[in-house]
Amino acid sequence: MNNNIHLKIENVSKRFGNVQALKGVSLDIVRGSFTTFLGPSGCGKTTMLRTVAGFYRVDGGRVLLSNRVINDVPSHQRNAIMVFQDYALFPHMNIKENIAYGLKIKKLKSYEIEEKIEKTVKLLGIEGLENRNPGQISGGQQQRVALARALVMEPEVLLLDEPLSNLDAKLRMNIRAELRQLQKRLGITTIYVTHDQAEALALSDRIAVMNNGEIIQIGSPWEIYYKPATVFVADFVGTANMLQACIVNTIKDDGVIEVEVSGVKLRVREDNKNLSEKDNIILCIRPETIEILDSSKSEKGENTISGKILNYIFEGASVRYWLETSIGTLIADDFDPSERGIYREEVLLRFHPKKIHILRDK
């Protein structure tokens, strides 16, 4: 195994009764990286996390940590510490006792425990809370305490099961940034589970998108968002306009392909060499890549169509439009509308050839 591969998940399967929760999942996780399992409820992401933690025994395949097969290693001996969605703090213990719990089980000396707690409490910015009980501190502070209890054990791998889901939106964004900064500083191998696409994109070095017990695509946040491998990934991660199309011409010299959507021809710049004329494809166009033009000041040109505004939502920094066009109803985002104002009737929509992604599946 490559020395840089810290955790190796190799063809892992897991069944609960008649439900196949994991179907031959394989993934290499690099030392010091932040990897996220992303997918809808019931896709197998938490089962995969608990399998790594040792709470579930695999039915098939192997899990290797630092070149060692850990299938039969009990959870408390794996040094893969999990932070749960509900934090699982002991209500009858104060914060210091909660953080020290695992260290006492390991029978560390008192002075060692004190040193580790002092260092970790400072790292997480929760000094002064040590003598309070979990019920006397905020949700954000509880989340930090749960992290402190895990980090004080100096785990090889940190496992996080939707740890921000109980926080309000603003606090969640703040702690998300803190968590990523902390992970980078410590260089600890981290596996994160979430169904929140924005969270996955913001935190991860790599994302494994899961559905029905399988990994559908593995890649960087940029690859997952702008180069989705399937319609499921494109639709699940962010918002996408999906259009049925047919290739009518492939122009080999510059990688441009001419496609037809509902009678309208568009040009797409695509590196995929396996596309041929008459292939049925799906175009994936993100709302923010569509250029919105004032129809009274601009003329139709290549890759430009008219759009009638059906609805819009003003979100401060942007306006999201729903538009009726000759190729179907589209969603387009207009950023920084402070000078232009809000379009209310007809506009022109321009599609940039490099920003249209071609999918083969249906």
Buried (B, 14 or more C-beta within 10 A) or exposed (E): EEEEBBBBBBEBBBBEEEEBBBBBBBBBBBBBBBBBBBBEEBBBBBBBBBBBBBEBEBBEBBBBBBEEEBEEBEBEEBBBBBBBBEBEBEEEBBBBBBBBBBBEEEEBEEEEBBEBBEEBBEBBEBEEBBEBBBEEBEBBBBBBBBBBBBBBBEBBBBBBBBBBEBBEEEBBBEBBEBBBEBBEEBEBBBBBBBBBBEBBBBBBBBBBBBBBBBBBBBBBBEBBBBBBBBBBBBEBBBEBBBBEBEBBEBEEEEBBBBBBBEEBEBBBBBEEEEBEEEBEBBBBBBBBBBBBBEBEEBEEEEBBBBBEBEEBEEEEEBBBBBBEBEBEEBBBBBEEBEEEEEBEEBBBBBBBBEBBBBBBEE
